[in-house]
Every structure is written in structure tokens, then in C-alpha cells.
Amino acid sequence: MENIIRLESISQLNALFQQLPPKHPLISVVDFSKMEKHEKVEEVKLTCGFYSILFKNHCANRMRYGKEYYDFQEGTLICIAPNQIITIENDDSSTNDIDGWGLFFHPDIIRGSSLGNKMKDYTFFSYEVNEALHLSDKEKETLSDCINKLENELTENIDKHSQTLINSNIELLLNYCNRYYDRQFITRKKANTDLLIRFENIVSNYFNTNELQNKGLPSVKYFAELLFLSPNYLSDLLKKETGKNAQEHIHYFLVEEAKNILMSSDKSVSEIAYSLGFEYPQYFSKLFKQKTGFTPVEYRNLN
């Protein structure tokens, strides 16, 4: 059985990093450059019960999500949702010097707040490590300012305003991350165009071969894995490039295939629904009308 270090609390995190106890029990900011040097270890697996935002200019270690590796380059930022397993491996050719910061906050600090209700919109928390955000000098400075404001708030005595102000500063930082990811999608346009073409090819191939009959309705996760991307990253990339997310693209191909069957056969709507992988024909009819404005029967009778 794998030995995985499970960190449930911010206090456990600070102890692991050999930091002083956190000023607030649910949030901590760690300056990696002030961490004590430690003996090199071959591999450490971590999973945390809180959100982690890591910015590093230099790191002696490689980080792995599942099977994917990521070597930190200068000025990269990754955001990790709770309960993700992270593997940190030592690079013997490097030093122990680390430059950067980490923001760690427990879900309880935002629970029931407007920020807590918005966390699902920050899809980059589910991106893979190799989909990290690469920051310009100006962007680094802006995020550092956000972190400094958070640190300043954490030095204040906790009062009735503390949680609101802490959440506001976290939200500000996350909104900047959203802006910078949007910018990165634009600056990586050529690579994104290549991915878009590959995505459309594999989806088209799925519907034009026997894959649909053999495997049933495909998921976003299925195609994302073929492209070595996380489902959220693929959907966000497609949304920026085409205005439609990955699920909408899949539905487009699905409806086009349904149109072909409706116009070239006398199969019943139920038979078509089952052949397309739908467990319930009603769901197929609802999706078809949503996308075309007609029920399957109405569409067939148009011609």
C-alpha cells in the first residue's frame, strides 16, 4: 500500500513545512524562500484537505499529477483542489533552493459565502499540472500584491470583519488567475488551434466508425484523456476558441449523426436513441429539440 501523507489541517501543513503555527486556523501563506533546507528525499506523495495555490520561480523538485510530470519553469503557478494526490520527486541535478510562495486555504473559510458558491467557476483548480499558468513579470507582481494584502490581514486580530476581508482578497487573486488564464489561451493560439483540429478529428472518427455502438455515448473525459488534457482545460480551451465547450461539441456531432439516421432510414425514434447510446429515448428527443428546434419526428417530416 502506498504511503501517502494526508494533510487535513492548515496546522499540519505548516508543521510539514517547518513553519510557525498559522495566524489563522483555516488559511496560511508560506514564503518558500524562507523555508529551511531539508535532506533530499526520493519521492513524497501528498494529498490535502484544502485548496493550494503554488507560485514558484525555481524548484529543485518535479511535481506529478497521476502520470503527468511538470518541471517548474520561471514564473509558473498551479492551483490544486482539495483531495488531489500530488507526487513530488527530487531532481538530483538541482539544489534545494526554492523561490516563491504558497497560499493554502481550507474550504470551511469560504463555505456559505459568495466565494464558496463561485468556486466551481474557477475551473483551473481541476487542470493538470502540465496545464500550469505561466506569468509575466507584471502578472507576478499583481499576484504578489494580493498575497501581501492577505498576509497583512492575517496579522490583524481576528474580528467580525476578518473572514469577509480574507475571502475578498482570495477572490481577487482568483479573478486575476482567471484573467491570466484567458490571456494564456490567447497567447497559445497556434497550439490551441492544433488541439482543436485533433479534437474534432477524434470526435468525428468516434461517430463515423463503430465506436459509438461499441462504447456508447462518449464523455468529455474520454476525449480529454486521448489529448492528454484535463476535462476542464479542454472545455475551457474550446470555449475560448469556438464559443462552445467540449460537451456542446459532442452534442453537435451526436445530433448531426441523428439527422443522418432520421433522413436515411425508417428506424423509430427509440431505435435511433438506443443506437446512439442513449439509455432513455426521452433524453435523446429532448436534446434533439433543444439543438434543432424540432422533435425527431418533426425533423423527419420536414422533407
Secondary structure as UniProt FT lines:
FT   STRAND          5..7
FT   HELIX           10..16
FT   TURN            17..18
FT   TURN            25..26
FT   STRAND          27..31
FT   HELIX           32..34
FT   STRAND          43..48
FT   STRAND          51..58
FT   STRAND          61..65
FT   TURN            66..67
FT   STRAND          68..71
FT   TURN            74..75
FT   STRAND          76..80
FT   TURN            82..83
FT   STRAND          85..90
FT   TURN            92..93
FT   STRAND          99..105
FT   HELIX           107..109
FT   TURN            110..112
FT   HELIX           114..118
FT   HELIX           119..121
FT   HELIX           123..126
FT   HELIX           129..131
FT   STRAND          133..134
FT   HELIX           137..155
FT   TURN            160..161
FT   HELIX           162..187
FT   HELIX           189..208
FT   HELIX           211..215
FT   HELIX           220..226
FT   TURN            227..228
FT   HELIX           231..242
FT   HELIX           246..264
FT   HELIX           269..275
FT   TURN            276..277
FT   HELIX           281..292
FT   HELIX           296..300
FT   TURN            301..302
//
